[in-house]
Amino acid sequence: MIADAERGKMLAVHMCGRRVVERLASIGVRRLADLRGRDPWDLMHEINLEDGRPIWQPPMAIIALQNLVDASEGEGIGPPARKT
């Protein structure tokens, strides 16, 4: 199960909705960070294998998954905190 905070991070990504999150959960993804360094094509194939049929196909699946992978790689990267 994906925790609410992680679900919120994923849902904030462009083209990532409830079904996308459910599909990722079906292959064991629990955190946005779990997608770091993953190949969107491999993820799509893994999801289709888990379901037993091709439920997800390019280009939309690849775009959504690439957006998530990109978001995972940018997570935690930002300007340093300002000292007060």
Distance bins in CASP14 RR format, pairs under 12 A and 6 or more apart:
PFRMAT RR
TARGET T0000
AUTHOR 0000-0000-0000
RMODE 2
METHOD distances of the structure
MODEL  1
1 7 0 0 0 0 1 0 0 0 0 0 0
1 21 0 0 0 0 0 1 0 0 0 0 0
1 22 0 0 0 0 0 1 0 0 0 0 0
1 24 0 0 0 0 0 1 0 0 0 0 0
1 25 1 0 0 1 0 0 0 0 0 0 0
1 26 0 0 0 0 0 1 0 0 0 0 0
1 28 0 0 0 0 1 0 0 0 0 0 0
1 29 0 0 0 0 0 1 0 0 0 0 0
1 30 1 0 0 1 0 0 0 0 0 0 0
1 31 0 0 0 0 0 1 0 0 0 0 0
2 8 0 0 0 0 1 0 0 0 0 0 0
2 9 0 0 0 0 1 0 0 0 0 0 0
2 10 1 0 0 1 0 0 0 0 0 0 0
2 11 0 0 0 0 0 1 0 0 0 0 0
2 16 0 0 0 0 0 1 0 0 0 0 0
2 18 0 0 0 0 0 1 0 0 0 0 0
2 20 0 0 0 0 0 1 0 0 0 0 0
2 21 1 0 0 1 0 0 0 0 0 0 0
2 22 0 0 0 0 1 0 0 0 0 0 0
2 23 0 0 0 0 0 1 0 0 0 0 0
2 24 1 0 0 1 0 0 0 0 0 0 0
2 25 1 0 1 0 0 0 0 0 0 0 0
2 26 0 0 0 0 0 1 0 0 0 0 0
2 27 0 0 0 0 0 1 0 0 0 0 0
2 28 0 0 0 0 1 0 0 0 0 0 0
2 29 1 0 0 1 0 0 0 0 0 0 0
2 30 1 0 1 0 0 0 0 0 0 0 0
2 31 1 0 0 1 0 0 0 0 0 0 0
2 32 0 0 0 0 1 0 0 0 0 0 0
2 33 0 0 0 0 0 1 0 0 0 0 0
2 34 0 0 0 0 1 0 0 0 0 0 0
2 35 0 0 0 0 0 1 0 0 0 0 0
3 9 0 0 0 0 1 0 0 0 0 0 0
3 10 0 0 0 0 0 1 0 0 0 0 0
3 21 0 0 0 0 0 1 0 0 0 0 0
3 25 0 0 0 0 0 1 0 0 0 0 0
3 29 0 0 0 0 0 1 0 0 0 0 0
3 30 1 0 0 1 0 0 0 0 0 0 0
3 31 1 0 0 1 0 0 0 0 0 0 0
3 32 0 0 0 0 0 1 0 0 0 0 0
4 10 0 0 0 0 0 1 0 0 0 0 0
4 11 0 0 0 0 0 1 0 0 0 0 0
4 21 0 0 0 0 0 1 0 0 0 0 0
5 11 0 0 0 0 0 1 0 0 0 0 0
5 12 0 0 0 0 0 1 0 0 0 0 0
5 30 0 0 0 0 0 1 0 0 0 0 0
5 31 0 0 0 0 1 0 0 0 0 0 0
5 32 0 0 0 0 1 0 0 0 0 0 0
5 33 0 0 0 0 0 1 0 0 0 0 0
6 12 0 0 0 0 0 1 0 0 0 0 0
6 13 0 0 0 0 0 1 0 0 0 0 0
6 16 0 0 0 0 0 1 0 0 0 0 0
6 21 0 0 0 0 1 0 0 0 0 0 0
6 24 0 0 0 0 0 1 0 0 0 0 0
6 25 0 0 0 0 1 0 0 0 0 0 0
6 29 0 0 0 0 1 0 0 0 0 0 0
6 30 1 0 0 1 0 0 0 0 0 0 0
6 31 1 0 1 0 0 0 0 0 0 0 0
6 32 1 0 1 0 0 0 0 0 0 0 0
6 33 0 0 0 0 1 0 0 0 0 0 0
6 34 0 0 0 0 1 0 0 0 0 0 0
6 35 0 0 0 0 0 1 0 0 0 0 0
6 68 0 0 0 0 0 1 0 0 0 0 0
6 71 0 0 0 0 0 1 0 0 0 0 0
6 72 0 0 0 0 0 1 0 0 0 0 0
6 75 0 0 0 0 0 1 0 0 0 0 0
7 13 0 0 0 0 0 1 0 0 0 0 0
7 16 0 0 0 0 0 1 0 0 0 0 0
7 17 0 0 0 0 1 0 0 0 0 0 0
7 18 0 0 0 0 1 0 0 0 0 0 0
7 20 0 0 0 0 0 1 0 0 0 0 0
7 21 1 0 1 0 0 0 0 0 0 0 0
7 22 0 0 0 0 1 0 0 0 0 0 0
7 24 0 0 0 0 1 0 0 0 0 0 0
7 25 0 0 0 0 1 0 0 0 0 0 0
7 29 0 0 0 0 0 1 0 0 0 0 0
7 30 0 0 0 0 1 0 0 0 0 0 0
7 31 0 0 0 0 1 0 0 0 0 0 0
7 32 0 0 0 0 1 0 0 0 0 0 0
8 16 0 0 0 0 1 0 0 0 0 0 0
8 17 0 0 0 0 0 1 0 0 0 0 0
8 18 0 0 0 0 0 1 0 0 0 0 0
8 20 0 0 0 0 0 1 0 0 0 0 0
8 21 0 0 0 0 1 0 0 0 0 0 0
8 31 0 0 0 0 0 1 0 0 0 0 0
8 32 0 0 0 0 1 0 0 0 0 0 0
8 68 0 0 0 0 0 1 0 0 0 0 0
8 71 0 0 0 0 0 1 0 0 0 0 0
9 16 0 0 0 0 1 0 0 0 0 0 0
9 21 0 0 0 0 1 0 0 0 0 0 0
9 24 0 0 0 0 0 1 0 0 0 0 0
9 29 0 0 0 0 0 1 0 0 0 0 0
9 30 0 0 0 0 0 1 0 0 0 0 0
9 31 0 0 0 0 1 0 0 0 0 0 0
9 32 1 0 1 0 0 0 0 0 0 0 0
9 33 0 0 0 0 1 0 0 0 0 0 0
9 34 0 0 0 0 0 1 0 0 0 0 0
9 35 0 0 0 0 0 1 0 0 0 0 0
9 68 0 0 0 0 1 0 0 0 0 0 0
9 71 1 0 0 1 0 0 0 0 0 0 0
9 72 0 0 0 0 1 0 0 0 0 0 0
9 74 0 0 0 0 0 1 0 0 0 0 0
9 75 1 0 0 1 0 0 0 0 0 0 0
9 76 0 0 0 0 0 1 0 0 0 0 0
10 16 1 0 1 0 0 0 0 0 0 0 0
10 17 1 0 0 1 0 0 0 0 0 0 0
10 18 0 0 0 0 1 0 0 0 0 0 0
10 19 0 0 0 0 0 1 0 0 0 0 0
10 20 1 0 0 1 0 0 0 0 0 0 0
10 21 1 0 1 0 0 0 0 0 0 0 0
10 22 0 0 0 0 0 1 0 0 0 0 0
10 23 0 0 0 0 0 1 0 0 0 0 0
10 24 1 0 0 1 0 0 0 0 0 0 0
10 25 0 0 0 0 1 0 0 0 0 0 0
10 29 0 0 0 0 1 0 0 0 0 0 0
10 30 0 0 0 0 0 1 0 0 0 0 0
10 31 0 0 0 0 1 0 0 0 0 0 0
10 32 1 0 1 0 0 0 0 0 0 0 0
10 33 0 0 0 0 0 1 0 0 0 0 0
10 34 0 0 0 0 0 1 0 0 0 0 0
10 35 0 0 0 0 1 0 0 0 0 0 0
10 64 0 0 0 0 0 1 0 0 0 0 0
10 65 0 0 0 0 0 1 0 0 0 0 0
10 67 0 0 0 0 1 0 0 0 0 0 0
10 68 1 0 0 1 0 0 0 0 0 0 0
10 69 0 0 0 0 0 1 0 0 0 0 0
10 71 1 0 0 1 0 0 0 0 0 0 0
10 72 0 0 0 0 1 0 0 0 0 0 0
10 75 0 0 0 0 0 1 0 0 0 0 0
11 17 1 0 1 0 0 0 0 0 0 0 0
11 18 1 0 0 1 0 0 0 0 0 0 0
11 19 0 0 0 0 0 1 0 0 0 0 0
11 20 0 0 0 0 1 0 0 0 0 0 0
11 21 1 0 0 1 0 0 0 0 0 0 0
11 22 0 0 0 0 0 1 0 0 0 0 0
11 24 0 0 0 0 0 1 0 0 0 0 0
11 32 0 0 0 0 0 1 0 0 0 0 0
11 64 0 0 0 0 0 1 0 0 0 0 0
11 67 0 0 0 0 0 1 0 0 0 0 0
11 68 0 0 0 0 0 1 0 0 0 0 0
11 71 0 0 0 0 0 1 0 0 0 0 0
12 20 0 0 0 0 0 1 0 0 0 0 0
12 21 0 0 0 0 0 1 0 0 0 0 0
12 32 0 0 0 0 1 0 0 0 0 0 0
12 67 0 0 0 0 0 1 0 0 0 0 0
12 68 0 0 0 0 0 1 0 0 0 0 0
12 71 1 0 0 1 0 0 0 0 0 0 0
12 75 0 0 0 0 0 1 0 0 0 0 0
13 20 0 0 0 0 1 0 0 0 0 0 0
13 21 0 0 0 0 1 0 0 0 0 0 0
13 24 0 0 0 0 0 1 0 0 0 0 0
13 32 0 0 0 0 1 0 0 0 0 0 0
13 35 0 0 0 0 1 0 0 0 0 0 0
13 63 0 0 0 0 0 1 0 0 0 0 0
13 64 1 0 0 1 0 0 0 0 0 0 0
13 65 0 0 0 0 1 0 0 0 0 0 0
13 66 0 0 0 0 0 1 0 0 0 0 0
13 67 1 0 1 0 0 0 0 0 0 0 0
13 68 1 0 1 0 0 0 0 0 0 0 0
13 69 0 0 0 0 1 0 0 0 0 0 0
13 70 0 0 0 0 1 0 0 0 0 0 0
13 71 1 0 1 0 0 0 0 0 0 0 0
13 72 0 0 0 0 1 0 0 0 0 0 0
13 73 0 0 0 0 0 1 0 0 0 0 0
13 74 0 0 0 0 0 1 0 0 0 0 0
13 75 0 0 0 0 0 1 0 0 0 0 0
14 20 0 0 0 0 0 1 0 0 0 0 0
14 60 0 0 0 0 0 1 0 0 0 0 0
14 63 0 0 0 0 1 0 0 0 0 0 0
14 64 0 0 0 0 1 0 0 0 0 0 0
14 65 0 0 0 0 0 1 0 0 0 0 0
14 66 0 0 0 0 0 1 0 0 0 0 0
14 67 1 0 1 0 0 0 0 0 0 0 0
14 68 0 0 0 0 1 0 0 0 0 0 0
14 70 0 0 0 0 1 0 0 0 0 0 0
14 71 0 0 0 0 1 0 0 0 0 0 0
15 21 0 0 0 0 0 1 0 0 0 0 0
15 40 0 0 0 0 0 1 0 0 0 0 0
15 59 0 0 0 0 0 1 0 0 0 0 0
15 60 1 0 0 1 0 0 0 0 0 0 0
15 61 0 0 0 0 1 0 0 0 0 0 0
15 62 0 0 0 0 0 1 0 0 0 0 0
15 63 1 0 1 0 0 0 0 0 0 0 0
15 64 1 0 1 0 0 0 0 0 0 0 0
15 65 0 0 0 0 1 0 0 0 0 0 0
15 66 0 0 0 0 1 0 0 0 0 0 0
15 67 1 0 1 0 0 0 0 0 0 0 0
15 68 0 0 0 0 1 0 0 0 0 0 0
15 70 0 0 0 0 0 1 0 0 0 0 0
15 71 0 0 0 0 0 1 0 0 0 0 0
16 22 0 0 0 0 0 1 0 0 0 0 0
16 23 0 0 0 0 0 1 0 0 0 0 0
16 24 0 0 0 0 1 0 0 0 0 0 0
16 29 0 0 0 0 0 1 0 0 0 0 0
16 32 0 0 0 0 1 0 0 0 0 0 0
16 35 0 0 0 0 0 1 0 0 0 0 0
16 60 0 0 0 0 0 1 0 0 0 0 0
16 61 0 0 0 0 0 1 0 0 0 0 0
16 63 0 0 0 0 0 1 0 0 0 0 0
16 64 1 0 1 0 0 0 0 0 0 0 0
16 65 0 0 0 0 1 0 0 0 0 0 0
16 66 0 0 0 0 0 1 0 0 0 0 0
16 67 1 0 0 1 0 0 0 0 0 0 0
16 68 1 0 1 0 0 0 0 0 0 0 0
16 69 0 0 0 0 0 1 0 0 0 0 0
16 70 0 0 0 0 0 1 0 0 0 0 0
16 71 0 0 0 0 1 0 0 0 0 0 0
16 72 0 0 0 0 0 1 0 0 0 0 0
17 23 0 0 0 0 1 0 0 0 0 0 0
17 24 0 0 0 0 0 1 0 0 0 0 0
17 60 0 0 0 0 0 1 0 0 0 0 0
17 64 0 0 0 0 1 0 0 0 0 0 0
17 67 0 0 0 0 0 1 0 0 0 0 0
17 68 0 0 0 0 0 1 0 0 0 0 0
18 24 0 0 0 0 0 1 0 0 0 0 0
18 25 0 0 0 0 0 1 0 0 0 0 0
19 25 0 0 0 0 0 1 0 0 0 0 0
19 26 0 0 0 0 0 1 0 0 0 0 0
19 47 0 0 0 0 0 1 0 0 0 0 0
19 51 0 0 0 0 0 1 0 0 0 0 0
19 55 0 0 0 0 1 0 0 0 0 0 0
19 56 0 0 0 0 1 0 0 0 0 0 0
19 60 0 0 0 0 0 1 0 0 0 0 0
19 61 0 0 0 0 0 1 0 0 0 0 0
19 64 0 0 0 0 1 0 0 0 0 0 0
20 26 0 0 0 0 0 1 0 0 0 0 0
20 27 0 0 0 0 0 1 0 0 0 0 0
20 29 0 0 0 0 0 1 0 0 0 0 0
20 32 0 0 0 0 0 1 0 0 0 0 0
20 35 0 0 0 0 0 1 0 0 0 0 0
20 40 0 0 0 0 0 1 0 0 0 0 0
20 43 0 0 0 0 0 1 0 0 0 0 0
20 44 0 0 0 0 0 1 0 0 0 0 0
20 47 0 0 0 0 1 0 0 0 0 0 0
20 55 0 0 0 0 0 1 0 0 0 0 0
20 56 0 0 0 0 1 0 0 0 0 0 0
20 60 0 0 0 0 1 0 0 0 0 0 0
20 61 0 0 0 0 1 0 0 0 0 0 0
20 63 0 0 0 0 0 1 0 0 0 0 0
20 64 1 0 1 0 0 0 0 0 0 0 0
20 65 0 0 0 0 1 0 0 0 0 0 0
20 66 0 0 0 0 0 1 0 0 0 0 0
20 67 0 0 0 0 1 0 0 0 0 0 0
20 68 1 0 0 1 0 0 0 0 0 0 0
20 71 0 0 0 0 0 1 0 0 0 0 0
21 27 0 0 0 0 0 1 0 0 0 0 0
21 28 0 0 0 0 0 1 0 0 0 0 0
21 29 0 0 0 0 1 0 0 0 0 0 0
21 30 0 0 0 0 0 1 0 0 0 0 0
21 31 0 0 0 0 0 1 0 0 0 0 0
21 32 0 0 0 0 0 1 0 0 0 0 0
21 35 0 0 0 0 0 1 0 0 0 0 0
21 47 0 0 0 0 0 1 0 0 0 0 0
21 64 0 0 0 0 0 1 0 0 0 0 0
21 65 0 0 0 0 0 1 0 0 0 0 0
21 68 0 0 0 0 1 0 0 0 0 0 0
22 28 0 0 0 0 0 1 0 0 0 0 0
22 29 0 0 0 0 0 1 0 0 0 0 0
22 47 0 0 0 0 1 0 0 0 0 0 0
22 50 0 0 0 0 0 1 0 0 0 0 0
22 51 0 0 0 0 0 1 0 0 0 0 0
22 55 0 0 0 0 0 1 0 0 0 0 0
22 56 0 0 0 0 0 1 0 0 0 0 0
23 29 0 0 0 0 1 0 0 0 0 0 0
23 43 0 0 0 0 1 0 0 0 0 0 0
23 44 0 0 0 0 1 0 0 0 0 0 0
23 46 0 0 0 0 1 0 0 0 0 0 0
23 47 1 0 1 0 0 0 0 0 0 0 0
23 48 0 0 0 0 1 0 0 0 0 0 0
23 49 0 0 0 0 0 1 0 0 0 0 0
23 50 0 0 0 0 1 0 0 0 0 0 0
23 51 1 0 0 1 0 0 0 0 0 0 0
23 55 1 0 0 1 0 0 0 0 0 0 0
23 56 1 0 0 1 0 0 0 0 0 0 0
23 61 0 0 0 0 1 0 0 0 0 0 0
23 64 0 0 0 0 1 0 0 0 0 0 0
23 65 0 0 0 0 1 0 0 0 0 0 0
23 68 0 0 0 0 0 1 0 0 0 0 0
24 30 0 0 0 0 1 0 0 0 0 0 0
24 31 0 0 0 0 0 1 0 0 0 0 0
24 32 0 0 0 0 1 0 0 0 0 0 0
24 34 0 0 0 0 1 0 0 0 0 0 0
24 35 1 0 0 1 0 0 0 0 0 0 0
24 38 0 0 0 0 0 1 0 0 0 0 0
24 40 0 0 0 0 0 1 0 0 0 0 0
24 43 1 0 0 1 0 0 0 0 0 0 0
24 44 0 0 0 0 0 1 0 0 0 0 0
24 46 0 0 0 0 1 0 0 0 0 0 0
24 47 1 0 0 1 0 0 0 0 0 0 0
24 50 0 0 0 0 0 1 0 0 0 0 0
24 56 0 0 0 0 0 1 0 0 0 0 0
24 61 0 0 0 0 0 1 0 0 0 0 0
24 64 0 0 0 0 1 0 0 0 0 0 0
24 65 0 0 0 0 1 0 0 0 0 0 0
24 68 1 0 0 1 0 0 0 0 0 0 0
24 69 0 0 0 0 0 1 0 0 0 0 0
24 72 0 0 0 0 0 1 0 0 0 0 0
25 31 0 0 0 0 0 1 0 0 0 0 0
25 34 0 0 0 0 0 1 0 0 0 0 0
25 47 0 0 0 0 0 1 0 0 0 0 0
25 50 0 0 0 0 0 1 0 0 0 0 0
26 43 0 0 0 0 0 1 0 0 0 0 0
26 46 0 0 0 0 1 0 0 0 0 0 0
26 47 1 0 0 1 0 0 0 0 0 0 0
26 48 0 0 0 0 0 1 0 0 0 0 0
26 49 0 0 0 0 0 1 0 0 0 0 0
26 50 1 0 1 0 0 0 0 0 0 0 0
26 51 1 0 0 1 0 0 0 0 0 0 0
26 52 0 0 0 0 0 1 0 0 0 0 0
26 55 0 0 0 0 0 1 0 0 0 0 0
26 56 0 0 0 0 0 1 0 0 0 0 0
27 34 0 0 0 0 1 0 0 0 0 0 0
27 35 0 0 0 0 0 1 0 0 0 0 0
27 38 0 0 0 0 0 1 0 0 0 0 0
27 42 0 0 0 0 0 1 0 0 0 0 0
27 43 1 0 0 1 0 0 0 0 0 0 0
27 44 0 0 0 0 0 1 0 0 0 0 0
27 45 0 0 0 0 0 1 0 0 0 0 0
27 46 1 0 1 0 0 0 0 0 0 0 0
27 47 1 0 1 0 0 0 0 0 0 0 0
27 48 0 0 0 0 1 0 0 0 0 0 0
27 49 0 0 0 0 1 0 0 0 0 0 0
27 50 1 0 1 0 0 0 0 0 0 0 0
27 51 0 0 0 0 1 0 0 0 0 0 0
27 52 0 0 0 0 0 1 0 0 0 0 0
27 56 0 0 0 0 0 1 0 0 0 0 0
27 65 0 0 0 0 0 1 0 0 0 0 0
28 34 1 0 0 1 0 0 0 0 0 0 0
28 35 0 0 0 0 0 1 0 0 0 0 0
28 38 0 0 0 0 0 1 0 0 0 0 0
28 43 0 0 0 0 0 1 0 0 0 0 0
28 46 0 0 0 0 1 0 0 0 0 0 0
28 47 0 0 0 0 0 1 0 0 0 0 0
28 50 0 0 0 0 1 0 0 0 0 0 0
29 35 1 0 0 1 0 0 0 0 0 0 0
29 36 0 0 0 0 0 1 0 0 0 0 0
29 38 0 0 0 0 1 0 0 0 0 0 0
29 43 0 0 0 0 1 0 0 0 0 0 0
29 46 0 0 0 0 1 0 0 0 0 0 0
29 47 0 0 0 0 1 0 0 0 0 0 0
29 50 0 0 0 0 0 1 0 0 0 0 0
29 65 0 0 0 0 0 1 0 0 0 0 0
29 68 0 0 0 0 1 0 0 0 0 0 0
29 69 0 0 0 0 0 1 0 0 0 0 0
29 72 0 0 0 0 1 0 0 0 0 0 0
31 68 0 0 0 0 0 1 0 0 0 0 0
31 71 0 0 0 0 0 1 0 0 0 0 0
31 72 0 0 0 0 1 0 0 0 0 0 0
31 75 0 0 0 0 1 0 0 0 0 0 0
32 38 0 0 0 0 0 1 0 0 0 0 0
32 67 0 0 0 0 0 1 0 0 0 0 0
32 68 1 0 0 1 0 0 0 0 0 0 0
32 69 0 0 0 0 1 0 0 0 0 0 0
32 70 0 0 0 0 0 1 0 0 0 0 0
32 71 1 0 0 1 0 0 0 0 0 0 0
32 72 1 0 1 0 0 0 0 0 0 0 0
32 73 0 0 0 0 1 0 0 0 0 0 0
32 74 0 0 0 0 1 0 0 0 0 0 0
32 75 1 0 1 0 0 0 0 0 0 0 0
32 76 0 0 0 0 0 1 0 0 0 0 0
33 68 0 0 0 0 0 1 0 0 0 0 0
33 69 0 0 0 0 0 1 0 0 0 0 0
33 71 0 0 0 0 1 0 0 0 0 0 0
33 72 1 0 1 0 0 0 0 0 0 0 0
33 73 0 0 0 0 1 0 0 0 0 0 0
33 74 0 0 0 0 1 0 0 0 0 0 0
33 75 1 0 0 1 0 0 0 0 0 0 0
33 76 0 0 0 0 1 0 0 0 0 0 0
33 77 0 0 0 0 0 1 0 0 0 0 0
34 43 0 0 0 0 0 1 0 0 0 0 0
34 68 0 0 0 0 1 0 0 0 0 0 0
34 69 0 0 0 0 0 1 0 0 0 0 0
34 71 0 0 0 0 0 1 0 0 0 0 0
34 72 1 0 0 1 0 0 0 0 0 0 0
34 73 0 0 0 0 0 1 0 0 0 0 0
34 75 0 0 0 0 0 1 0 0 0 0 0
35 42 0 0 0 0 0 1 0 0 0 0 0
35 43 1 0 0 1 0 0 0 0 0 0 0
35 46 0 0 0 0 0 1 0 0 0 0 0
35 64 0 0 0 0 0 1 0 0 0 0 0
35 65 1 0 0 1 0 0 0 0 0 0 0
35 66 0 0 0 0 1 0 0 0 0 0 0
35 67 0 0 0 0 0 1 0 0 0 0 0
35 68 1 0 1 0 0 0 0 0 0 0 0
35 69 1 0 1 0 0 0 0 0 0 0 0
35 70 0 0 0 0 1 0 0 0 0 0 0
35 71 1 0 0 1 0 0 0 0 0 0 0
35 72 1 0 1 0 0 0 0 0 0 0 0
35 73 0 0 0 0 1 0 0 0 0 0 0
35 74 0 0 0 0 0 1 0 0 0 0 0
35 75 0 0 0 0 1 0 0 0 0 0 0
36 43 0 0 0 0 0 1 0 0 0 0 0
36 68 0 0 0 0 1 0 0 0 0 0 0
36 69 1 0 0 1 0 0 0 0 0 0 0
36 70 0 0 0 0 1 0 0 0 0 0 0
36 71 0 0 0 0 1 0 0 0 0 0 0
36 72 1 0 1 0 0 0 0 0 0 0 0
36 73 1 0 1 0 0 0 0 0 0 0 0
36 74 0 0 0 0 1 0 0 0 0 0 0
36 75 1 0 0 1 0 0 0 0 0 0 0
36 76 0 0 0 0 0 1 0 0 0 0 0
36 77 0 0 0 0 0 1 0 0 0 0 0
37 43 0 0 0 0 0 1 0 0 0 0 0
37 65 0 0 0 0 0 1 0 0 0 0 0
37 66 0 0 0 0 0 1 0 0 0 0 0
37 68 0 0 0 0 0 1 0 0 0 0 0
37 69 1 0 0 1 0 0 0 0 0 0 0
37 70 0 0 0 0 1 0 0 0 0 0 0
37 71 0 0 0 0 0 1 0 0 0 0 0
37 72 1 0 0 1 0 0 0 0 0 0 0
37 73 1 0 0 1 0 0 0 0 0 0 0
37 74 0 0 0 0 0 1 0 0 0 0 0
37 75 0 0 0 0 0 1 0 0 0 0 0
38 44 0 0 0 0 0 1 0 0 0 0 0
38 45 0 0 0 0 0 1 0 0 0 0 0
38 46 0 0 0 0 1 0 0 0 0 0 0
38 47 0 0 0 0 0 1 0 0 0 0 0
38 65 1 0 0 1 0 0 0 0 0 0 0
38 66 0 0 0 0 1 0 0 0 0 0 0
38 68 0 0 0 0 1 0 0 0 0 0 0
38 69 1 0 1 0 0 0 0 0 0 0 0
38 70 0 0 0 0 0 1 0 0 0 0 0
38 71 0 0 0 0 0 1 0 0 0 0 0
38 72 1 0 0 1 0 0 0 0 0 0 0
38 73 0 0 0 0 1 0 0 0 0 0 0
39 45 0 0 0 0 1 0 0 0 0 0 0
39 46 0 0 0 0 1 0 0 0 0 0 0
39 62 0 0 0 0 1 0 0 0 0 0 0
39 65 0 0 0 0 1 0 0 0 0 0 0
39 66 0 0 0 0 1 0 0 0 0 0 0
39 68 0 0 0 0 0 1 0 0 0 0 0
39 69 1 0 0 1 0 0 0 0 0 0 0
40 46 0 0 0 0 0 1 0 0 0 0 0
40 47 0 0 0 0 0 1 0 0 0 0 0
40 56 0 0 0 0 0 1 0 0 0 0 0
40 58 0 0 0 0 1 0 0 0 0 0 0
40 59 0 0 0 0 0 1 0 0 0 0 0
40 60 0 0 0 0 0 1 0 0 0 0 0
40 61 1 0 0 1 0 0 0 0 0 0 0
40 62 1 0 1 0 0 0 0 0 0 0 0
40 63 0 0 0 0 1 0 0 0 0 0 0
40 64 0 0 0 0 1 0 0 0 0 0 0
40 65 1 1 0 0 0 0 0 0 0 0 0
40 66 1 0 1 0 0 0 0 0 0 0 0
40 67 0 0 0 0 1 0 0 0 0 0 0
40 68 0 0 0 0 1 0 0 0 0 0 0
40 69 1 0 1 0 0 0 0 0 0 0 0
40 70 0 0 0 0 1 0 0 0 0 0 0
40 72 0 0 0 0 0 1 0 0 0 0 0
41 47 0 0 0 0 0 1 0 0 0 0 0
41 48 0 0 0 0 0 1 0 0 0 0 0
41 56 0 0 0 0 0 1 0 0 0 0 0
41 57 0 0 0 0 0 1 0 0 0 0 0
41 58 1 0 0 1 0 0 0 0 0 0 0
41 59 0 0 0 0 0 1 0 0 0 0 0
41 61 0 0 0 0 1 0 0 0 0 0 0
41 62 1 0 0 1 0 0 0 0 0 0 0
41 63 0 0 0 0 0 1 0 0 0 0 0
41 65 0 0 0 0 1 0 0 0 0 0 0
41 66 0 0 0 0 1 0 0 0 0 0 0
41 69 0 0 0 0 0 1 0 0 0 0 0
42 48 0 0 0 0 0 1 0 0 0 0 0
42 49 0 0 0 0 0 1 0 0 0 0 0
42 61 0 0 0 0 0 1 0 0 0 0 0
42 62 0 0 0 0 0 1 0 0 0 0 0
42 65 0 0 0 0 1 0 0 0 0 0 0
42 66 0 0 0 0 0 1 0 0 0 0 0
42 69 0 0 0 0 0 1 0 0 0 0 0
43 49 0 0 0 0 0 1 0 0 0 0 0
43 50 0 0 0 0 0 1 0 0 0 0 0
43 56 0 0 0 0 1 0 0 0 0 0 0
43 58 0 0 0 0 0 1 0 0 0 0 0
43 61 0 0 0 0 1 0 0 0 0 0 0
43 62 0 0 0 0 1 0 0 0 0 0 0
43 64 0 0 0 0 1 0 0 0 0 0 0
43 65 1 0 1 0 0 0 0 0 0 0 0
43 66 0 0 0 0 1 0 0 0 0 0 0
43 67 0 0 0 0 0 1 0 0 0 0 0
43 68 0 0 0 0 1 0 0 0 0 0 0
43 69 1 0 0 1 0 0 0 0 0 0 0
43 72 0 0 0 0 0 1 0 0 0 0 0
44 50 0 0 0 0 0 1 0 0 0 0 0
44 51 0 0 0 0 0 1 0 0 0 0 0
44 54 0 0 0 0 1 0 0 0 0 0 0
44 55 0 0 0 0 1 0 0 0 0 0 0
44 56 1 0 1 0 0 0 0 0 0 0 0
44 57 1 0 0 1 0 0 0 0 0 0 0
44 58 1 0 0 1 0 0 0 0 0 0 0
44 59 0 0 0 0 0 1 0 0 0 0 0
44 60 0 0 0 0 1 0 0 0 0 0 0
44 61 1 0 1 0 0 0 0 0 0 0 0
44 62 1 0 0 1 0 0 0 0 0 0 0
44 63 0 0 0 0 0 1 0 0 0 0 0
44 64 0 0 0 0 1 0 0 0 0 0 0
44 65 1 0 0 1 0 0 0 0 0 0 0
44 66 0 0 0 0 0 1 0 0 0 0 0
44 68 0 0 0 0 0 1 0 0 0 0 0
44 69 0 0 0 0 0 1 0 0 0 0 0
45 51 0 0 0 0 0 1 0 0 0 0 0
45 52 0 0 0 0 0 1 0 0 0 0 0
45 54 0 0 0 0 1 0 0 0 0 0 0
45 55 0 0 0 0 0 1 0 0 0 0 0
45 56 0 0 0 0 1 0 0 0 0 0 0
45 57 0 0 0 0 0 1 0 0 0 0 0
45 58 0 0 0 0 0 1 0 0 0 0 0
45 61 0 0 0 0 1 0 0 0 0 0 0
45 62 0 0 0 0 0 1 0 0 0 0 0
45 65 0 0 0 0 0 1 0 0 0 0 0
46 52 0 0 0 0 0 1 0 0 0 0 0
46 55 0 0 0 0 0 1 0 0 0 0 0
46 56 0 0 0 0 0 1 0 0 0 0 0
46 61 0 0 0 0 0 1 0 0 0 0 0
46 65 0 0 0 0 0 1 0 0 0 0 0
47 53 0 0 0 0 0 1 0 0 0 0 0
47 54 0 0 0 0 1 0 0 0 0 0 0
47 55 1 0 0 1 0 0 0 0 0 0 0
47 56 1 0 1 0 0 0 0 0 0 0 0
47 57 0 0 0 0 0 1 0 0 0 0 0
47 61 1 0 0 1 0 0 0 0 0 0 0
47 62 0 0 0 0 0 1 0 0 0 0 0
47 64 0 0 0 0 0 1 0 0 0 0 0
47 65 0 0 0 0 1 0 0 0 0 0 0
48 54 1 0 1 0 0 0 0 0 0 0 0
48 55 1 0 0 1 0 0 0 0 0 0 0
48 56 1 0 1 0 0 0 0 0 0 0 0
48 57 0 0 0 0 1 0 0 0 0 0 0
48 58 0 0 0 0 0 1 0 0 0 0 0
48 61 0 0 0 0 1 0 0 0 0 0 0
48 65 0 0 0 0 0 1 0 0 0 0 0
49 55 0 0 0 0 0 1 0 0 0 0 0
49 56 0 0 0 0 0 1 0 0 0 0 0
50 56 0 0 0 0 0 1 0 0 0 0 0
54 61 0 0 0 0 1 0 0 0 0 0 0
55 61 0 0 0 0 1 0 0 0 0 0 0
56 62 0 0 0 0 1 0 0 0 0 0 0
56 63 0 0 0 0 0 1 0 0 0 0 0
56 64 0 0 0 0 1 0 0 0 0 0 0
56 65 0 0 0 0 1 0 0 0 0 0 0
57 63 0 0 0 0 0 1 0 0 0 0 0
57 64 0 0 0 0 0 1 0 0 0 0 0
57 65 0 0 0 0 0 1 0 0 0 0 0
58 64 0 0 0 0 0 1 0 0 0 0 0
58 65 0 0 0 0 1 0 0 0 0 0 0
58 66 0 0 0 0 0 1 0 0 0 0 0
59 65 0 0 0 0 0 1 0 0 0 0 0
59 66 0 0 0 0 1 0 0 0 0 0 0
60 66 0 0 0 0 0 1 0 0 0 0 0
60 67 0 0 0 0 0 1 0 0 0 0 0
61 67 0 0 0 0 0 1 0 0 0 0 0
61 68 0 0 0 0 0 1 0 0 0 0 0
62 68 0 0 0 0 0 1 0 0 0 0 0
62 69 0 0 0 0 0 1 0 0 0 0 0
63 69 0 0 0 0 0 1 0 0 0 0 0
63 70 0 0 0 0 0 1 0 0 0 0 0
64 70 0 0 0 0 0 1 0 0 0 0 0
64 71 0 0 0 0 0 1 0 0 0 0 0
65 71 0 0 0 0 0 1 0 0 0 0 0
65 72 0 0 0 0 0 1 0 0 0 0 0
66 72 0 0 0 0 0 1 0 0 0 0 0
66 73 0 0 0 0 0 1 0 0 0 0 0
67 73 0 0 0 0 0 1 0 0 0 0 0
67 74 0 0 0 0 0 1 0 0 0 0 0
68 74 0 0 0 0 0 1 0 0 0 0 0
68 75 0 0 0 0 0 1 0 0 0 0 0
69 75 0 0 0 0 0 1 0 0 0 0 0
70 77 0 0 0 0 0 1 0 0 0 0 0
71 77 0 0 0 0 0 1 0 0 0 0 0
END
